[in-house]
């Protein structure tokens, strides 16, 4: 009987299960139990690393989505600001012309400079008013008729002072003739 490399015994006539190894090879060999333990730990750590990378990727994607949402909100706010500035400029020009500002805001297309400020609004308002002159307010005609006066009665004449009678002598004569 002889001893094989693994420490087991070999019967006469049997071939050794493991070929003979040199001393340096035996030193570098790892027991199967230790190999399985390390291999299991390696697989666990690789799975945790993949999970961590997935979480980090998800975090990066979440941050990217937040950045896009913030950018959209900023653009929306900038558009609203531009619109408000344009409406204010149109309202100012409309007040100058005496026109309904809401109506002009629908008809005037303002231009904006590089900083988002409306420009040439008054010129645009003038173009609209020239195209639609009916938008301008029409002059108001006095509702009273100055040629028509109320007739005096004899009671009115009796209550009048002499200077009032003299000032309205034609009316007083008509009142006296009417009696």
Secondary structure in CASP SS format (residue, H / E / C, confidence):
PFRMAT SS
TARGET T0000
AUTHOR 0000-0000-0000
METHOD secondary structure of the structure
MODEL  1
X C 1.00
X E 1.00
X E 1.00
X C 1.00
X C 1.00
X C 1.00
X C 1.00
X C 1.00
X E 1.00
X E 1.00
X C 1.00
X C 1.00
X C 1.00
X C 1.00
X C 1.00
X C 1.00
X C 1.00
X C 1.00
X C 1.00
X C 1.00
X C 1.00
X C 1.00
X H 1.00
X H 1.00
X H 1.00
X H 1.00
X H 1.00
X H 1.00
X C 1.00
X C 1.00
X C 1.00
X H 1.00
X H 1.00
X H 1.00
X H 1.00
X H 1.00
X H 1.00
X H 1.00
X H 1.00
X H 1.00
X H 1.00
X H 1.00
X H 1.00
X H 1.00
X H 1.00
X H 1.00
X H 1.00
X H 1.00
X H 1.00
X H 1.00
X H 1.00
X H 1.00
X H 1.00
X H 1.00
X H 1.00
X H 1.00
X H 1.00
X H 1.00
X H 1.00
X H 1.00
X H 1.00
X H 1.00
X H 1.00
X H 1.00
X H 1.00
X H 1.00
X H 1.00
X H 1.00
X H 1.00
X H 1.00
X H 1.00
X H 1.00
X H 1.00
X H 1.00
X H 1.00
X H 1.00
X H 1.00
X H 1.00
X H 1.00
X H 1.00
X H 1.00
X H 1.00
X H 1.00
X H 1.00
X H 1.00
X H 1.00
X H 1.00
X H 1.00
X H 1.00
X H 1.00
X H 1.00
X H 1.00
X H 1.00
X H 1.00
X H 1.00
X H 1.00
X H 1.00
X C 1.00
X C 1.00
X C 1.00
X H 1.00
X H 1.00
X H 1.00
X H 1.00
X H 1.00
X H 1.00
X H 1.00
X C 1.00
X C 1.00
X C 1.00
X E 1.00
X E 1.00
X C 1.00
X C 1.00
X C 1.00
X C 1.00
X C 1.00
X E 1.00
X E 1.00
X C 1.00
X H 1.00
X H 1.00
X H 1.00
X H 1.00
X H 1.00
X H 1.00
X H 1.00
X H 1.00
X H 1.00
X H 1.00
X H 1.00
X C 1.00
X H 1.00
X H 1.00
X H 1.00
X C 1.00
X C 1.00
X C 1.00
X C 1.00
X C 1.00
X C 1.00
X C 1.00
X C 1.00
X C 1.00
X C 1.00
X C 1.00
X C 1.00
X C 1.00
X C 1.00
X C 1.00
X C 1.00
X C 1.00
X C 1.00
X H 1.00
X H 1.00
X H 1.00
X H 1.00
X H 1.00
X H 1.00
X C 1.00
X C 1.00
X H 1.00
X H 1.00
X H 1.00
X H 1.00
X H 1.00
X H 1.00
X C 1.00
X H 1.00
X H 1.00
X H 1.00
X H 1.00
X H 1.00
X H 1.00
X H 1.00
X H 1.00
X H 1.00
X H 1.00
X C 1.00
END
